[in-house]
Amino acid sequence: GVTRRPTESTSTSKAETSTDKNGHGLGEQPSLVTLIHHHQTPHQNVSNFLIRVLRSSFPYPDFWGSEFNFDLVSKSVFQFVSLRKKEHLTIDSLMRGVKVL
């Protein structure tokens, strides 16, 4: 943003010259791209959170059968979270390699 210097004929309020923690003037609206970049979370963080939820929600290893199966599901979670808008993941590819005991 542009900050005006006060002249003798005009006065500037404190809100016009102050900036927030991101360097934006308090009266300015940040762009959509800036907002998205400030509010995005890395895929790895989302995957780790979901894997912790799965591990705490379903008894381990009773529900999963083995650590191998849980690791396969964990990899599938990461693949799913990493997908782009138009990409898809099939049930077949999710279940490939799971060992039923």
ChimeraX attribute file (.defattr): number of C-alpha atoms within 10 A of each C-alpha:
attribute: neighborCount
match mode: 1-to-1
recipient: residues
	/A:1	13
	/A:2	7
	/A:3	10
	/A:4	11
	/A:5	10
	/A:6	10
	/A:7	8
	/A:8	6
	/A:9	5
	/A:10	8
	/A:11	10
	/A:12	12
	/A:13	8
	/A:14	9
	/A:15	10
	/A:16	15
	/A:17	16
	/A:18	13
	/A:19	15
	/A:20	10
	/A:21	7
	/A:22	9
	/A:23	10
	/A:24	14
	/A:25	18
	/A:26	16
	/A:27	13
	/A:28	11
	/A:29	10
	/A:30	13
	/A:31	8
	/A:32	9
	/A:33	8
	/A:34	10
	/A:35	11
	/A:36	10
	/A:37	9
	/A:38	10
	/A:39	7
	/A:40	8
	/A:41	10
	/A:42	9
	/A:43	15
	/A:44	12
	/A:45	12
	/A:46	14
	/A:47	20
	/A:48	14
	/A:49	12
	/A:50	16
	/A:51	19
	/A:52	11
	/A:53	11
	/A:54	16
	/A:55	16
	/A:56	10
	/A:57	10
	/A:58	11
	/A:59	11
	/A:60	14
	/A:61	13
	/A:62	9
	/A:63	12
	/A:64	19
	/A:65	15
	/A:66	15
	/A:67	12
	/A:68	14
	/A:69	18
	/A:70	19
	/A:71	14
	/A:72	16
	/A:73	20
	/A:74	19
	/A:75	15
	/A:76	18
	/A:77	18
	/A:78	18
	/A:79	15
	/A:80	17
	/A:81	16
	/A:82	15
	/A:83	12
	/A:84	8
	/A:85	6
	/A:86	5
	/A:87	8
	/A:88	10
	/A:89	11
	/A:90	8
	/A:91	8
	/A:92	8
	/A:93	9
	/A:94	16
	/A:95	13
	/A:96	11
	/A:97	12
	/A:98	16
	/A:99	12
	/A:100	8
	/A:101	6
